[in-house]
Amino acid sequence: MLTVEQYIIKMKKKDNLDEFNFKNHSENMSAVLKYVMDYFNHYLNPEEYDYENIKTEQSALKIFQEIEGFFPESKDFVIQYYKKTKSRIDRLLKSWMYERKYVHLIYSAEDYEDTIHKFCSSTKMKGTEIEQYRDQLIILAKEIKAKETEKPSISGFKYLDDNLVGWVKETYRSYGVNLFEFAQSYTGAFFDEYIERIYTRESEHFYYINRYNHRYNDNPFNMDVLYRENEHRPFINGHKGELEMLIMYVWVFDDASDEGYWPEYVNLCISTGRVSLVKRINVLVPVTTKGMMYPVDIKSNMTFLETTTGALKVAPNEAYILRLSYEKDNDLLWKDAARLDVVLKNLMDTFSKYGMPDTLELLSPLRSQTYGEEEFFKQYSILEKSLKKYKTIKIALVNGPQKQSGKSKYLMQTAEDVVNIHKIVKEMKYKLKFTIDISRLIKRKNYKGEFEEDFNRLTEIRSGIVGIHLSRLPSRTGFSHRHYKDGNRYLYKYDYPENSDFLGSFSALLNDNLSRYLVPEGMTSEAELEELVDDLLRGGFSFSGQEVE
C-alpha cells in the first residue's frame, strides 16, 4: 500500500504532470486535488484494508527503506516474508549466523549452502516451512555477511608484523573475510569462561581475575581443534601459527592486559618454527667489548673499538664498530678543520689496513654559546663527503651523558636533542644515523614517568637508530600476578615474569623488524653480562646469531 505522497508521485508520472508549468497552473491544482480525493475515496478503501493491514504496509515500507541499500538482491524477499509472517527474516538469520563459532570465516558457496541447511534445520525455525526459501536465504546470508564484515583496520593492531597484516588484508581482498574480526570474536568465549570481573565499592575499581594460562601453552585457545576444523579454507591452510598470533594479540592486549608478553611471544613463535610469515622483532646484533664474552648460545662476530685520532693500535680480527671519540672536553676535531683533516686521513689509512667498520660512531661534541647544530653540520658535511666512497658504512652520532647544571652540555644529550638533529638530517639529506647510549640518556631517571617521555619521543626516529649502548638495567625482571592499567586491577592465577617499567618502555621504543647492534657497557663480569642478556630475552628481544630451538 502506498502513502498519499507516494500515490501522488505515481499519478504525476502517469499523467506527465509538471507543476512548474505555470500556464497549466489551474489544471495542475485541480489534478492534484483529484489525486488526493481518489486516494482517500477509492485507493484507501476501508472495506479492503483493515487497520492491521495498514500497519503491516507501513512497517514493510520502513523495513524496505532500512534494507534496500544493504540487501539489493534480497530486499523483496525480506518484505514478502515479513508481510506473510510478520517476522524479520533478515534479523532472524543474522542472529542465528552470528551465534556460530566460525561465521567470520565463511566465504564459499559451500559455506553458505551448509549455513542455510543448518539454519533451516534448527529448532528456531522448526515448523516454519522455511526450506522452501532456501535459494533466497543463501543470497540473503551472503548479503548479511558482506554488510557485517568491515574492511580490516590496523588501528588496534599496531604491534603486528607487516607480513601478518598483509596476510589479513589479502584474505579480505580475495575472500571477503576479516581475520581481525574473527580473532576478536573467538576470544570472547575464553574471556567469559576464564576472566571474572568484580567491582569493589570501597576502592571504586574493577578487578579482572584471569584464570587462563595463555603463556607457554602448547595448545593455546584450543588451536589444534580450531585449525583442524578450518584448514580446508585456503587462507587458513598452512597458517596455524599466524592465526594463533592474531588470537593471542587480542587476548594479551584487549582481554588479559598482558602486553609485556607480546615481544617475547613473537620471538618464541619464530624460534620454534610456528610461523613462516612473521619476522623477529627487537633484534640485537651482539658486539663484544673489552673481551667480555656472551653466553654460549649467543654468537658474537663483531667487536667494539674506540679511537681519538682515527688510527688503531690493535688490529680488529673480525667485523667491528669504531667510535671516533675525544679525551675529556677536547672536542677540537669538530671545531677545527685542520684537526678534522688529520683524523680523516688516519681513518682512511685504518680502513685501508683493516677494512672499513660496520658503523663509524661519532661522539657528540660539546655545545657552547658559539657552537651549535649549524657549526657541527659544517664539519660533519666534510666528514661525510670525505667518506663517500665507502658506500656501505653507516655513520652514527652518539649522545653524550647528561651533565650537571653549570657544566658544558653535549650537542646531543637528551631525547629532544636527538629528535631535533634528526629533523636537520632529513632536511639536509645527510646519511647520518643515530646510536643511543640508553644508560647515559636516562641517567638519574629511576621511575617510569621520568624516562617514558624520552622513549616516546625517540619512537619518532626509531628507523634512524642503528645501535644501542646499554649497561645494567635500572631494575631487573621479577615475577608477579598483578597488573594495573587504566585504573583497573588485573590479577593472574599464575605468576608470570613481569618486565620492569624500563624494559617495557625500551622494548616499545624499538618494536620493529630492524636489526641494531648492542654494545654492553660497564660490565664487571661475564655473569653480569649474562644477566643483561637474560633480561633482554625475557623482555622480548632476540639476538642475531642466537641458537634456535
KOLMAR-582265 format. One line per field, with one value per residue (C-alpha): residue number from 0; residue in one letter; y, x, z. Coordinates in Angstrom, 1 decimal, always signed. Last residue first. Layout:
BEGIN
i c(NUM|...) .
aa c(A|...) .
y c(Y|...) .
x c(X|...) .
z c(Z|...) .
% end
This chain:
BEGIN
i c(548|547|546|545|544|543|542|541|540|539|538|537|536|535|534|533|532|531|530|529|528|527|526|525|524|523|522|521|520|519|518|517|516|515|514|513|512|511|510|509|508|507|506|505|504|503|502|501|500|499|498|497|496|495|494|493|492|491|490|489|488|487|486|485|484|483|482|481|480|479|478|477|476|475|474|473|472|471|470|469|468|467|466|465|464|463|462|461|460|459|458|457|456|455|454|453|452|451|450|449|448|447|446|445|444|443|442|441|440|439|438|437|436|435|434|433|432|431|430|429|428|427|426|425|424|423|422|421|420|419|418|417|416|415|414|413|412|411|410|409|408|407|406|405|404|403|402|401|400|399|398|397|396|395|394|393|392|391|390|389|388|387|386|385|384|383|382|381|380|379|378|377|376|375|374|373|372|371|370|369|368|367|366|365|364|363|362|361|360|359|358|357|356|355|354|353|352|351|350|349|348|347|346|345|344|343|342|341|340|339|338|337|336|335|334|333|332|331|330|329|328|327|326|325|324|323|322|321|320|319|318|317|316|315|314|313|312|311|310|309|308|307|306|305|304|303|302|301|300|299|298|297|296|295|294|293|292|291|290|289|288|287|286|285|284|283|282|281|280|279|278|277|276|275|274|273|272|271|270|269|268|267|266|265|264|263|262|261|260|259|258|257|256|255|254|253|252|251|250|249|248|247|246|245|244|243|242|241|240|239|238|237|236|235|234|233|232|231|230|229|228|227|226|225|224|223|222|221|220|219|218|217|216|215|214|213|212|211|210|209|208|207|206|205|204|203|202|201|200|199|198|197|196|195|194|193|192|191|190|189|188|187|186|185|184|183|182|181|180|179|178|177|176|175|174|173|172|171|170|169|168|167|166|165|164|163|162|161|160|159|158|157|156|155|154|153|152|151|150|149|148|147|146|145|144|143|142|141|140|139|138|137|136|135|134|133|132|131|130|129|128|127|126|125|124|123|122|121|120|119|118|117|116|115|114|113|112|111|110|109|108|107|106|105|104|103|102|101|100|99|98|97|96|95|94|93|92|91|90|89|88|87|86|85|84|83|82|81|80|79|78|77|76|75|74|73|72|71|70|69|68|67|66|65|64|63|62|61|60|59|58|57|56|55|54|53|52|51|50|49|48|47|46|45|44|43|42|41|40|39|38|37|36|35|34|33|32|31|30|29|28|27|26|25|24|23|22|21|20|19|18|17|16|15|14|13|12|11|10|9|8|7|6|5|4|3|2|1|0) .
aa c(E|V|E|Q|G|S|F|S|F|G|G|R|L|L|D|D|V|L|E|E|L|E|A|E|S|T|M|G|E|P|V|L|Y|R|S|L|N|D|N|L|L|A|S|F|S|G|L|F|D|S|N|E|P|Y|D|Y|K|Y|L|Y|R|N|G|D|K|Y|H|R|H|S|F|G|T|R|S|P|L|R|S|L|H|I|G|V|I|G|S|R|I|E|T|L|R|N|F|D|E|E|F|E|G|K|Y|N|K|R|K|I|L|R|S|I|D|I|T|F|K|L|K|Y|K|M|E|K|V|I|K|H|I|N|V|V|D|E|A|T|Q|M|L|Y|K|S|K|G|S|Q|K|Q|P|G|N|V|L|A|I|K|I|T|K|Y|K|K|L|S|K|E|L|I|S|Y|Q|K|F|F|E|E|E|G|Y|T|Q|S|R|L|P|S|L|L|E|L|T|D|P|M|G|Y|K|S|F|T|D|M|L|N|K|L|V|V|D|L|R|A|A|D|K|W|L|L|D|N|D|K|E|Y|S|L|R|L|I|Y|A|E|N|P|A|V|K|L|A|G|T|T|T|E|L|F|T|M|N|S|K|I|D|V|P|Y|M|M|G|K|T|T|V|P|V|L|V|N|I|R|K|V|L|S|V|R|G|T|S|I|C|L|N|V|Y|E|P|W|Y|G|E|D|S|A|D|D|F|V|W|V|Y|M|I|L|M|E|L|E|G|K|H|G|N|I|F|P|R|H|E|N|E|R|Y|L|V|D|M|N|F|P|N|D|N|Y|R|H|N|Y|R|N|I|Y|Y|F|H|E|S|E|R|T|Y|I|R|E|I|Y|E|D|F|F|A|G|T|Y|S|Q|A|F|E|F|L|N|V|G|Y|S|R|Y|T|E|K|V|W|G|V|L|N|D|D|L|Y|K|F|G|S|I|S|P|K|E|T|E|K|A|K|I|E|K|A|L|I|I|L|Q|D|R|Y|Q|E|I|E|T|G|K|M|K|T|S|S|C|F|K|H|I|T|D|E|Y|D|E|A|S|Y|I|L|H|V|Y|K|R|E|Y|M|W|S|K|L|L|R|D|I|R|S|K|T|K|K|Y|Y|Q|I|V|F|D|K|S|E|P|F|F|G|E|I|E|Q|F|I|K|L|A|S|Q|E|T|K|I|N|E|Y|D|Y|E|E|P|N|L|Y|H|N|F|Y|D|M|V|Y|K|L|V|A|S|M|N|E|S|H|N|K|F|N|F|E|D|L|N|D|K|K|K|M|K|I|I|Y|Q|E|V|T|L|M) .
y c(-24.5|-21.5|-20.6|-16.9|-15.5|-12.4|-11.8|-11.5|-9.0|-9.8|-8.7|-12.2|-12.1|-8.7|-9.8|-13.0|-10.9|-8.5|-11.3|-13.0|-9.7|-9.7|-13.3|-12.2|-9.8|-6.1|-5.0|-1.2|-1.0|-3.7|-2.7|-3.8|-3.6|-2.9|-5.2|-4.0|-6.0|-3.5|-2.8|-0.3|+2.1|-0.5|-2.8|+0.1|+1.1|-2.5|-2.8|+0.4|-0.4|-3.8|-6.8|-9.2|-12.9|-14.6|-16.0|-17.9|-17.1|-13.6|-10.4|-7.4|-4.2|-1.3|+2.4|+2.4|-0.5|-2.2|-5.7|-8.3|-12.0|-11.0|-12.3|-10.2|-8.5|-6.4|-2.7|+0.1|-2.4|-2.9|-1.0|-0.3|+1.1|+0.7|+0.9|+1.7|+4.2|+6.1|+3.9|+4.7|+8.4|+9.2|+6.4|+8.5|+10.9|+8.1|+6.8|+10.1|+10.5|+7.1|+8.1|+10.2|+8.8|+5.3|+6.0|+5.8|+8.7|+9.5|+8.7|+8.3|+9.1|+7.9|+4.4|+4.4|+5.3|+5.7|+5.3|+7.5|+7.8|+10.4|+9.9|+13.6|+14.8|+18.4|+18.3|+14.8|+15.4|+18.6|+16.8|+14.1|+16.8|+18.0|+14.4|+13.6|+16.9|+16.2|+12.8|+14.5|+14.5|+15.8|+19.0|+17.9|+20.3|+22.3|+22.3|+24.6|+22.2|+18.6|+16.7|+14.1|+11.7|+12.2|+11.1|+9.1|+10.2|+7.4|+6.8|+3.6|+2.2|+0.7|+3.3|+3.8|+6.2|+9.0|+9.0|+12.5|+13.9|+12.6|+14.1|+17.5|+17.5|+16.8|+20.0|+22.3|+20.1|+20.9|+24.6|+24.7|+22.4|+24.6|+26.3|+29.9|+29.9|+26.3|+22.7|+19.9|+17.4|+14.2|+11.0|+9.9|+6.2|+4.7|+1.6|-1.7|-0.8|-0.4|-2.9|-3.4|-1.7|+0.5|+1.4|+2.4|+4.6|+6.2|+6.9|+8.4|+10.8|+11.7|+12.5|+14.8|+16.7|+17.0|+18.8|+21.1|+21.9|+22.9|+22.8|+19.1|+17.8|+20.1|+18.1|+18.3|+18.1|+14.8|+12.9|+12.6|+9.9|+8.4|+5.1|+2.1|-0.9|-4.0|-7.1|-9.5|-9.7|-6.0|-4.8|-3.1|+0.4|+1.9|+5.3|+7.8|+10.0|+9.6|+5.9|+3.3|-0.3|-2.5|-6.1|-8.1|-11.8|-12.5|-15.8|-16.0|-19.6|-19.7|-16.7|-13.6|-13.0|-9.8|-9.1|-5.4|-5.1|-7.7|-6.7|-8.7|-7.8|-7.1|-8.0|-6.2|-8.2|-11.5|-11.8|-13.2|-15.1|-18.6|-19.1|-22.0|-22.5|-22.7|-19.7|-17.7|-18.4|-17.6|-14.3|-13.3|-14.4|-12.5|-9.3|-9.9|-10.8|-7.2|-6.6|-8.8|-7.0|-10.2|-9.2|-6.4|-6.5|-10.1|-11.8|-9.8|-10.4|-14.1|-14.5|-12.9|-14.9|-18.2|-17.4|-16.9|-20.2|-22.1|-20.6|-23.6|-23.8|-20.8|-18.6|-21.7|-22.9|-26.7|-26.0|-24.9|-27.7|-29.0|-25.4|-24.7|-28.2|-27.8|-24.1|-24.9|-21.3|-22.1|-25.6|-25.9|-23.2|-21.3|-18.3|-18.3|-19.8|-18.9|-18.0|-14.2|-12.2|-8.7|-6.4|-3.2|-0.2|+2.0|+1.2|+0.5|-0.2|-3.1|-4.3|-7.9|-9.2|-12.9|-13.9|-17.6|-18.6|-15.2|-14.2|-17.6|-17.3|-13.8|-14.8|-16.0|-12.8|-10.6|-13.2|-13.4|-9.7|-9.4|-12.2|-10.2|-12.5|-11.1|-13.9|-12.3|-8.8|-9.8|-12.5|-10.1|-7.7|-10.3|-11.7|-8.2|-7.6|-10.7|-9.5|-6.1|-7.7|-6.7|-4.1|-1.5|-3.9|-1.6|+0.9|-2.0|-1.7|-4.7|-3.7|-4.4|-7.6|-7.1|-6.0|-8.6|-11.3|-10.1|-10.0|-13.6|-14.8|-13.1|-14.9|-18.2|-17.4|-16.8|-20.2|-22.0|-20.3|-23.5|-24.8|-22.1|-24.4|-22.6|-25.8|-25.8|-22.5|-21.9|-25.7|-25.5|-27.5|-24.4|-22.8|-25.9|-26.0|-22.3|-22.5|-25.5|-23.7|-20.6|-22.5|-24.5|-21.2|-20.1|-17.3|-18.4|-17.4|-14.8|-17.3|-19.7|-20.0|-19.7|-17.3|-14.8|-16.9|-17.3|-13.6|-12.7|-15.2|-14.0|-10.4|-10.9|-13.0|-10.1|-11.8|-10.6|-14.0|-13.2|-9.5|-10.0|-12.8|-10.6|-7.7|-9.9|-11.4|-8.0|-6.8|-9.8|-8.8|-5.2|-6.1|-3.3|-0.2|-1.5|-2.5|+0.4|+1.9|-1.5|-2.0|+1.3|+0.4|-3.0|-1.3|+0.9|-2.0|-4.0|-1.1|-0.7|-4.4|-4.3|-1.3|-3.0|-2.6|-3.7|-2.2|+0.9|+1.6|+3.7|+3.7|+4.8|+7.7|+8.6|+8.3|+9.5|+12.7|+13.3|+12.6|+14.9|+17.7|+17.2|+17.3|+20.5|+22.3|+21.2|+22.5|+25.8|+26.2|+25.0|+28.1|+27.9|+24.7|+24.1|+21.5|+19.3|+16.4|+13.6|+11.9|+8.6|+10.3|+12.6|+9.6|+7.7|+10.8|+11.5|+7.9|+8.0|+11.2|+9.6|+6.5|+3.5|+0.0) .
x c(+65.3|+67.2|+70.8|+71.2|+73.4|+71.2|+69.9|+66.3|+64.5|+61.1|+61.7|+62.6|+65.4|+66.6|+66.6|+68.5|+71.1|+71.6|+72.0|+74.5|+76.5|+76.7|+77.9|+80.5|+81.9|+82.3|+80.0|+80.2|+78.7|+77.1|+77.3|+74.2|+73.9|+70.5|+68.4|+65.2|+61.9|+60.1|+59.4|+62.2|+60.8|+58.2|+61.1|+62.7|+59.4|+58.9|+62.5|+62.3|+59.0|+60.4|+59.2|+56.9|+57.5|+54.1|+52.8|+49.7|+46.1|+46.5|+45.0|+44.3|+43.5|+41.7|+42.7|+43.6|+46.0|+47.4|+48.9|+49.2|+50.4|+54.0|+57.5|+60.6|+62.6|+65.5|+65.6|+67.8|+69.2|+73.0|+74.7|+73.4|+74.8|+72.3|+72.8|+71.2|+68.5|+67.1|+64.1|+63.3|+63.0|+59.6|+59.9|+62.6|+60.0|+58.1|+61.4|+62.2|+58.6|+58.8|+62.1|+60.8|+57.3|+58.6|+60.8|+64.6|+65.9|+69.4|+70.9|+68.2|+70.2|+73.5|+72.2|+70.4|+73.5|+71.6|+73.3|+71.9|+72.1|+73.8|+73.2|+72.6|+69.5|+69.7|+66.0|+66.2|+69.4|+68.0|+64.9|+67.1|+69.0|+65.8|+64.7|+68.1|+68.2|+64.7|+65.9|+68.6|+72.4|+73.2|+75.2|+76.7|+76.4|+79.2|+78.9|+76.8|+73.9|+75.0|+75.7|+73.5|+75.9|+76.8|+74.6|+76.1|+76.0|+76.0|+77.8|+77.0|+79.5|+78.1|+79.2|+82.8|+83.5|+81.6|+84.0|+85.4|+81.9|+80.6|+83.5|+83.3|+79.5|+80.2|+82.3|+79.6|+77.0|+78.5|+78.6|+74.9|+73.9|+75.5|+78.8|+79.2|+77.3|+78.5|+77.6|+80.0|+80.7|+78.6|+80.6|+80.7|+80.2|+81.5|+79.5|+80.2|+83.9|+86.0|+88.7|+91.8|+94.6|+92.8|+90.1|+92.8|+94.5|+91.2|+90.6|+94.1|+93.5|+90.1|+91.7|+94.3|+91.6|+89.5|+92.4|+92.8|+89.1|+88.9|+85.7|+84.6|+88.2|+88.7|+86.4|+88.8|+86.3|+87.6|+89.5|+87.9|+85.8|+85.6|+83.9|+84.6|+82.2|+83.9|+83.9|+86.6|+90.2|+90.4|+94.1|+95.2|+96.8|+94.0|+94.2|+91.4|+92.9|+90.6|+89.9|+87.5|+86.8|+83.7|+83.8|+81.6|+81.1|+79.1|+77.3|+74.7|+74.1|+77.4|+76.6|+78.4|+82.1|+83.7|+87.0|+86.8|+83.8|+81.9|+79.0|+75.7|+73.4|+70.0|+66.7|+63.7|+61.3|+61.7|+59.9|+56.5|+55.3|+56.5|+55.1|+55.3|+59.0|+60.0|+62.3|+59.6|+56.8|+59.1|+60.2|+56.6|+55.8|+58.7|+57.5|+53.9|+54.4|+54.5|+51.0|+49.4|+46.1|+44.0|+41.3|+42.4|+46.2|+47.0|+43.9|+43.6|+47.3|+46.9|+44.1|+46.1|+49.2|+47.2|+46.1|+49.7|+50.7|+48.0|+48.9|+49.5|+45.8|+43.9|+43.6|+42.8|+40.0|+40.3|+42.4|+39.3|+38.2|+41.7|+42.9|+40.4|+40.8|+44.6|+44.3|+42.3|+42.9|+46.6|+47.8|+51.5|+51.0|+54.0|+51.8|+48.0|+47.3|+43.6|+42.4|+42.4|+40.8|+39.7|+39.2|+37.2|+37.8|+35.7|+38.1|+35.4|+32.7|+34.6|+33.7|+34.5|+35.1|+36.0|+38.1|+38.2|+34.8|+33.6|+37.0|+37.6|+34.2|+35.1|+38.5|+36.9|+35.1|+38.2|+40.1|+37.3|+37.1|+40.8|+40.5|+38.2|+37.0|+35.8|+37.7|+40.3|+40.6|+39.9|+42.5|+44.9|+44.5|+45.0|+48.1|+49.5|+48.9|+51.0|+53.7|+53.7|+54.3|+51.6|+52.3|+49.8|+46.9|+44.1|+44.5|+45.1|+41.7|+40.3|+37.4|+34.2|+32.2|+28.6|+27.2|+29.0|+27.9|+24.3|+24.5|+25.8|+23.1|+20.4|+21.6|+21.6|+18.2|+16.7|+17.8|+16.5|+13.1|+11.0|+13.1|+11.4|+8.4|+8.0|+7.6|+11.1|+12.9|+14.4|+15.0|+17.5|+17.0|+16.5|+19.6|+21.7|+20.9|+21.4|+24.9|+25.8|+24.7|+26.6|+29.9|+29.5|+29.2|+32.4|+33.2|+32.7|+35.4|+33.5|+30.7|+33.1|+31.7|+28.0|+25.9|+26.5|+24.5|+21.5|+21.2|+21.7|+19.1|+16.4|+17.3|+17.0|+13.8|+12.1|+8.8|+5.2|+4.7|+3.4|+4.1|+7.5|+8.4|+7.4|+9.5|+12.6|+12.2|+12.0|+15.1|+17.2|+19.1|+19.9|+20.3|+22.3|+20.9|+17.3|+17.5|+16.1|+13.8|+12.3|+11.8|+10.0|+7.7|+7.0|+6.1|+3.6|+2.2|+1.8|+0.1|-2.3|-3.1|-3.7|-6.1|-8.3|-7.8|-10.5|-13.6|-11.6|-10.7|-7.6|-7.5|-11.1|-12.2|-9.0|-6.6|-9.2|-9.7|-6.0|-5.4|-8.3|-6.8|-3.6|-5.4|-7.3|-4.1|-2.4|-5.4|-5.2|-1.5|-1.4|+0.5|+2.6|+4.4|+6.3|+3.8|+4.6|+2.1|+3.2|-0.2|+1.3|+4.3|+2.0|-0.2|+2.8|+4.0|+0.5|+0.3|+3.7|+2.7|-0.6|+1.2|+1.3|+0.0) .
z c(+19.2|+17.9|+18.6|+18.7|+15.9|+15.7|+19.2|+20.3|+22.4|+24.0|+27.6|+28.7|+26.1|+27.3|+30.9|+30.1|+28.1|+31.0|+33.5|+31.2|+31.0|+34.8|+34.8|+32.3|+34.8|+35.6|+32.7|+32.3|+28.8|+26.6|+22.9|+21.0|+17.3|+15.7|+13.5|+12.1|+12.5|+14.7|+18.3|+19.0|+21.7|+22.9|+24.1|+25.9|+27.6|+28.8|+29.9|+32.0|+33.6|+34.7|+32.9|+34.8|+34.7|+35.2|+38.5|+37.5|+38.7|+37.3|+38.7|+36.6|+38.5|+36.9|+37.0|+33.3|+33.8|+36.8|+36.8|+39.5|+39.4|+39.6|+39.0|+38.5|+35.8|+37.0|+37.8|+36.3|+33.7|+33.7|+30.9|+27.4|+24.2|+21.3|+17.5|+14.2|+15.2|+12.2|+11.9|+15.6|+14.8|+16.2|+18.7|+20.3|+21.8|+23.5|+24.9|+26.5|+27.8|+29.5|+31.3|+34.3|+34.5|+34.6|+37.6|+38.0|+35.9|+37.3|+33.9|+31.3|+28.2|+29.6|+30.2|+26.8|+24.7|+21.5|+18.2|+15.5|+11.7|+9.4|+5.7|+5.2|+3.3|+4.6|+5.7|+6.9|+8.9|+10.3|+11.6|+13.1|+15.0|+16.6|+17.5|+19.1|+21.1|+22.4|+23.6|+25.5|+25.2|+21.7|+21.5|+24.7|+27.7|+29.3|+33.0|+35.2|+35.5|+35.7|+32.5|+30.9|+29.1|+25.4|+22.6|+19.8|+16.1|+13.6|+10.3|+8.5|+6.0|+2.9|+0.3|+1.5|-1.4|+0.3|+3.3|+2.5|+1.8|+5.1|+7.0|+5.3|+5.9|+9.6|+10.0|+8.6|+10.4|+13.8|+13.2|+12.3|+15.2|+17.9|+18.7|+19.7|+23.0|+23.6|+22.9|+23.3|+20.5|+20.2|+20.0|+16.4|+15.7|+12.5|+11.7|+10.0|+10.1|+7.0|+6.2|+8.3|+6.5|+4.0|+6.6|+9.1|+6.5|+5.7|+9.3|+9.7|+6.8|+8.3|+11.7|+10.1|+8.1|+11.3|+13.0|+10.1|+10.0|+13.7|+15.7|+15.5|+15.7|+18.7|+21.0|+24.0|+26.8|+28.3|+25.6|+22.2|+20.4|+17.0|+17.8|+15.5|+15.3|+14.1|+11.9|+12.9|+14.0|+14.7|+14.6|+17.8|+17.9|+15.7|+14.0|+13.6|+16.3|+19.3|+18.7|+20.1|+19.3|+19.6|+18.3|+15.9|+15.4|+18.5|+19.0|+21.8|+22.9|+24.8|+27.0|+25.8|+26.3|+27.7|+25.8|+26.5|+24.2|+22.2|+19.9|+19.9|+17.0|+18.6|+17.0|+18.6|+16.4|+14.6|+11.2|+10.7|+7.6|+8.5|+11.9|+14.4|+13.8|+17.4|+17.2|+15.3|+17.8|+20.7|+19.0|+18.8|+22.4|+23.9|+22.1|+23.3|+26.9|+28.1|+26.8|+29.5|+29.7|+29.8|+27.3|+24.9|+24.6|+25.7|+24.3|+21.0|+20.2|+21.2|+18.6|+15.9|+16.8|+16.7|+13.2|+12.2|+13.8|+12.0|+8.7|+6.4|+5.4|+6.9|+3.7|+1.6|+3.9|+4.3|+7.4|+9.3|+11.6|+12.1|+12.8|+15.5|+17.0|+17.4|+18.3|+21.5|+22.7|+23.5|+22.6|+23.6|+26.4|+27.5|+28.4|+27.9|+31.3|+31.9|+35.3|+34.8|+37.6|+36.4|+39.3|+38.8|+40.9|+43.2|+46.1|+48.7|+46.1|+44.7|+41.2|+40.1|+36.6|+36.3|+33.3|+32.4|+30.9|+29.5|+28.3|+26.7|+24.8|+23.7|+22.3|+19.1|+18.3|+18.4|+16.4|+13.8|+13.4|+12.8|+10.3|+8.1|+5.3|+2.0|+0.2|-2.0|-0.7|+2.9|+2.8|+1.2|+4.1|+6.8|+5.0|+4.7|+8.4|+9.1|+6.7|+8.4|+11.8|+14.4|+17.0|+15.6|+15.8|+17.1|+14.2|+11.8|+10.2|+8.3|+6.0|+7.8|+7.6|+8.8|+5.5|+3.4|+5.8|+5.6|+1.8|+1.6|+4.0|+2.0|-1.2|+0.6|+2.1|-1.3|-2.5|+0.6|+0.6|+0.5|+3.5|+5.8|+6.3|+9.7|+11.7|+13.2|+12.5|+16.0|+16.4|+13.6|+10.4|+8.2|+9.8|+9.3|+5.6|+5.4|+6.8|+4.6|+1.5|+2.6|+3.2|+0.0|-2.0|-0.4|+2.2|+5.8|+8.2|+10.3|+10.9|+12.6|+16.1|+15.1|+17.1|+14.4|+11.9|+14.2|+14.9|+11.2|+10.1|+12.5|+11.7|+7.9|+8.3|+10.0|+11.0|+10.5|+8.7|+5.2|+5.1|+6.6|+4.1|+1.2|+2.6|+3.1|-0.3|-2.0|-0.2|-1.1|-4.2|-3.1|+0.6|+2.2|+0.4|+0.3|+4.0|+6.0|+3.4|+2.8|+6.6|+6.8|+3.9|+5.5|+8.7|+6.9|+5.0|+8.2|+10.0|+7.1|+7.1|+10.8|+10.4|+7.8|+4.2|+1.7|+3.4|+4.4|+0.8|+0.5|-3.3|-3.8|-1.7|+0.2|-2.8|-5.3|-3.3|-3.1|-6.8|-7.6|-5.6|-7.6|-10.9|-9.9|-9.0|-12.2|-14.3|-12.5|-13.0|-16.6|-17.9|-14.8|-15.9|-12.7|-11.5|-14.5|-14.7|-17.0|-16.3|-15.2|-13.5|-11.6|-10.6|-9.0|-7.3|-5.8|-4.6|-3.0|-1.0|+0.0|+1.2|-0.9|+0.0) .
% end
